[in-house]
Amino acid sequence: MKIVVIGGTGLIGSKLVAKLKQQGHEAVAASPKSGVNAVTGEGLAAALAGADVVVDVANAPSWEPAAVLEFFERSSRNLVATEAAAGVKHHVALSIVGTDRSPDIGYFRAKLAQETIVKASSVPYSIVRATQFFEFLDAIGEAGVTGGKVVVPSASFQPIASDDVADRLAEVATGRPLNGTIDIAGPEKAPFNEFVARRLKASGDSRPVVGDRQAQYYGSPIDDTSLIPLGEARLGKTPLATWLARA
């Protein structure tokens, strides 16, 4: 099976390509680094020729609201049009749990726009919404630095290891199209600040971490229902302690 991974040289994409190759598939890492640009369309038709499945895990280079929206709208429209012409049988998109619950977050609005384009396409699809990755805990903590301490939300949080995300994407990509959406999350749920505090402690950072119900997540207020699955979810197998031991 030929599977083209858009964003195949990034954090998730590189892990996914390696896993698919281990399974015996023809996995192609497509990104601007390899001459494939989904936003401009450069190299897209050649990359998708003969592909059975396309997995889109591309990440926008800018989180500025207008820029990220343009990135996902243009890249998604180019992808589904090229896939339809090439006879691709399955489009898999990686999205974010809670995209439809935090409209004040520009990145979430852009991912929701991406989902809408994928659903409206003639290409059978699967949308995999993931919670935040363990690998992002450092950046999340730094975003909350104020006065020598780290202030982050105290809302419920259920982050997942990127390896587990790649595992689930491989499973979905090699299966039948869902023509629907699934949520994936880590095996542990706790207040946001507890995960950040454990990450900082493991890295030798002694700054205190404070959980604040009023603290915002990338400019948006959140609560216990914002970033976690509210219904059935497929859970990863890697707890934070295991990931920290490897990091």
C-alpha positions as CSV (number, residue, x, y, z in Angstrom):
1,M,0.0,0.0,0.0
2,K,1.3,3.4,-0.9
3,I,0.7,5.9,1.9
4,V,1.8,9.6,1.4
5,V,2.4,11.4,4.7
6,I,2.0,15.2,4.3
7,G,4.2,16.8,6.9
8,G,6.2,13.5,6.8
9,T,9.4,15.1,8.1
10,G,7.9,16.6,11.3
11,L,7.5,15.2,14.8
12,I,4.5,13.0,14.1
13,G,5.1,12.5,10.4
14,S,8.6,11.1,10.7
15,K,7.5,8.6,13.4
16,L,4.5,7.6,11.2
17,V,6.6,7.1,8.1
18,A,9.0,4.9,10.0
19,K,6.2,2.8,11.5
20,L,4.5,2.3,8.2
21,K,7.7,1.2,6.5
22,Q,8.2,-1.3,9.4
23,Q,4.8,-2.7,8.5
24,G,5.9,-3.2,4.9
25,H,4.1,-0.3,3.3
26,E,5.4,2.2,0.8
27,A,5.5,5.3,3.0
28,V,6.4,8.6,1.4
29,A,7.4,11.6,3.5
30,A,6.1,14.6,1.7
31,S,6.9,18.1,2.8
32,P,8.5,21.3,1.5
33,K,11.9,19.7,2.4
34,S,11.2,17.0,-0.2
35,G,9.8,19.4,-2.8
36,V,6.1,18.9,-1.9
37,N,4.2,21.9,-0.8
38,A,0.5,21.4,-0.2
39,V,-0.2,25.1,0.2
40,T,1.2,26.1,-3.2
41,G,0.5,22.7,-4.8
42,E,4.2,22.3,-5.8
43,G,5.0,18.6,-6.4
44,L,1.7,17.5,-5.1
45,A,0.3,15.6,-8.1
46,A,3.6,13.7,-8.6
47,A,3.8,12.7,-4.9
48,L,0.2,11.5,-4.9
49,A,0.3,9.5,-8.1
50,G,-0.5,5.9,-7.4
51,A,-1.2,6.6,-3.7
52,D,-3.8,4.6,-1.8
53,V,-3.9,6.7,1.3
54,V,-2.9,10.3,2.2
55,V,-2.3,11.2,5.9
56,D,-2.1,14.9,6.6
57,V,-0.1,15.7,9.7
58,A,1.3,19.0,8.5
59,N,1.7,21.8,11.0
60,A,1.4,25.5,10.1
61,P,4.6,27.5,10.3
62,S,2.7,30.4,12.0
63,W,0.1,30.5,14.7
64,E,-1.1,34.0,13.8
65,P,-4.9,33.5,13.3
66,A,-5.2,34.7,9.7
67,A,-2.0,32.9,8.6
68,V,-2.9,29.6,10.2
69,L,-6.4,29.7,8.7
70,E,-5.0,30.4,5.3
71,F,-2.5,27.5,5.7
72,F,-5.0,24.8,6.5
73,E,-7.7,26.0,4.1
74,R,-5.4,26.3,1.1
75,S,-3.5,23.1,1.8
76,S,-6.6,21.1,2.5
77,R,-8.4,22.2,-0.6
78,N,-5.3,21.4,-2.7
79,L,-5.0,18.0,-1.1
80,V,-8.6,16.8,-1.6
81,A,-8.7,18.1,-5.2
82,T,-5.4,16.4,-6.1
83,E,-6.5,13.2,-4.2
84,A,-9.7,13.0,-6.1
85,A,-7.9,13.4,-9.4
86,A,-5.4,10.7,-8.5
87,G,-8.0,8.2,-7.2
88,V,-6.8,8.2,-3.6
89,K,-9.1,6.0,-1.6
90,H,-8.6,7.4,1.9
91,H,-7.7,10.7,3.4
92,V,-6.6,10.8,7.1
93,A,-6.4,14.1,8.9
94,L,-4.8,14.7,12.3
95,S,-6.8,17.3,14.2
96,I,-7.2,18.4,17.9
97,V,-9.6,17.3,20.6
98,G,-11.9,20.2,21.4
99,T,-11.5,22.1,18.1
100,D,-15.2,22.9,18.2
101,R,-15.2,23.9,21.8
102,S,-12.6,26.7,21.9
103,P,-13.5,29.2,19.1
104,D,-11.3,31.9,20.6
105,I,-8.1,29.9,19.8
106,G,-7.1,30.8,16.2
107,Y,-5.3,27.4,15.6
108,F,-8.4,25.5,16.7
109,R,-10.6,27.6,14.3
110,A,-8.2,26.7,11.5
111,K,-8.3,23.0,12.3
112,L,-12.1,23.1,12.3
113,A,-12.0,24.7,8.9
114,Q,-9.7,21.9,7.7
115,E,-12.1,19.3,9.0
116,T,-15.0,20.9,7.2
117,I,-13.1,20.8,3.9
118,V,-12.2,17.2,4.4
119,K,-15.7,16.2,5.2
120,A,-17.1,17.9,2.1
121,S,-14.7,16.2,-0.2
122,S,-15.6,13.2,-2.4
123,V,-12.6,11.3,-1.0
124,P,-13.4,8.8,1.9
125,Y,-11.9,10.2,5.1
126,S,-11.0,9.6,8.7
127,I,-10.4,12.5,11.2
128,V,-8.2,11.7,14.2
129,R,-8.5,14.3,16.9
130,A,-5.6,14.1,19.5
131,T,-5.0,15.8,22.8
132,Q,-1.9,17.8,23.2
133,F,1.4,16.0,23.0
134,F,3.8,15.5,26.0
135,E,6.4,17.1,23.8
136,F,4.6,20.4,24.0
137,L,4.6,20.6,27.8
138,D,7.8,22.7,27.9
139,A,6.3,25.3,25.5
140,I,3.1,25.4,27.4
141,G,4.9,26.0,30.6
142,E,7.1,28.8,29.1
143,A,3.9,30.5,27.8
144,G,2.8,30.9,31.4
145,V,6.0,32.3,32.9
146,T,5.3,35.3,35.0
147,G,7.3,36.8,37.9
148,G,9.6,33.8,38.4
149,K,6.8,31.3,38.5
150,V,4.8,29.3,35.9
151,V,1.1,30.0,35.9
152,V,-1.1,27.6,33.8
153,P,-4.7,26.6,33.8
154,S,-6.0,24.1,36.4
155,A,-8.5,22.6,34.0
156,S,-8.5,18.9,33.2
157,F,-5.8,17.8,30.8
158,Q,-5.0,14.4,29.2
159,P,-1.9,14.7,27.0
160,I,-0.5,11.9,24.9
161,A,2.9,10.7,23.7
162,S,3.7,11.4,20.0
163,D,4.7,7.8,19.6
164,D,1.1,6.8,20.6
165,V,-0.3,9.3,18.1
166,A,1.8,7.7,15.3
167,D,0.6,4.3,16.4
168,R,-3.1,5.2,16.2
169,L,-2.6,7.1,12.8
170,A,-0.9,4.0,11.4
171,E,-3.8,1.9,12.5
172,V,-6.4,4.2,11.0
173,A,-4.5,4.8,7.8
174,T,-4.2,1.0,7.1
175,G,-7.9,0.4,7.9
176,R,-11.2,1.2,6.2
177,P,-12.1,4.9,6.1
178,L,-14.3,5.9,9.1
179,N,-16.0,8.7,7.3
180,G,-16.2,10.1,10.8
181,T,-14.1,11.4,13.7
182,I,-12.4,9.6,16.6
183,D,-10.6,11.1,19.7
184,I,-7.3,9.8,21.0
185,A,-5.8,10.8,24.3
186,G,-3.2,9.8,26.9
187,P,-3.9,7.2,29.6
188,E,-3.9,9.7,32.5
189,K,-6.1,12.6,33.2
190,A,-5.2,15.3,35.8
191,P,-5.2,19.1,36.2
192,F,-3.2,20.9,33.6
193,N,-0.7,22.3,36.2
194,E,0.2,18.8,37.5
195,F,1.5,17.7,34.1
196,V,3.5,20.8,33.6
197,A,5.0,20.6,37.2
198,R,6.1,17.0,36.6
199,R,7.7,17.9,33.4
200,L,9.6,20.9,34.9
201,K,10.7,18.9,37.9
202,A,12.0,16.1,35.7
203,S,14.1,18.6,33.7
204,G,15.6,20.1,36.8
205,D,13.5,23.3,36.7
206,S,12.8,24.5,40.2
207,R,10.3,27.2,39.3
208,P,7.0,26.8,41.1
209,V,4.0,25.9,38.9
210,V,0.7,27.4,39.9
211,G,-2.7,26.2,38.6
212,D,-5.1,29.1,38.1
213,R,-8.7,28.6,37.0
214,Q,-8.6,32.0,35.3
215,A,-5.4,31.3,33.4
216,Q,-5.8,31.2,29.7
217,Y,-4.6,28.6,27.1
218,Y,-3.1,30.5,24.1
219,G,-5.4,33.5,24.8
220,S,-8.6,31.6,25.5
221,P,-10.3,30.7,28.8
222,I,-10.7,27.0,29.2
223,D,-12.5,24.7,31.6
224,D,-12.6,21.0,32.4
225,T,-14.4,20.2,29.2
226,S,-12.2,22.2,26.8
227,L,-9.2,20.0,26.0
228,I,-10.2,16.4,26.9
229,P,-12.4,13.8,25.2
230,L,-16.0,14.1,26.4
231,G,-17.1,10.7,25.0
232,E,-15.4,7.5,23.9
233,A,-11.7,7.9,23.1
234,R,-8.9,5.5,22.2
235,L,-6.2,5.8,24.8
236,G,-2.4,5.7,24.3
237,K,-0.3,3.3,26.3
238,T,2.5,5.6,27.5
239,P,2.1,7.3,30.9
240,L,3.9,10.5,31.6
241,A,6.5,8.8,33.9
242,T,7.5,6.5,31.1
243,W,7.9,9.3,28.6
244,L,9.9,11.4,31.1
245,A,12.3,8.5,31.7
246,R,13.0,8.5,27.9
247,A,13.0,12.2,27.3
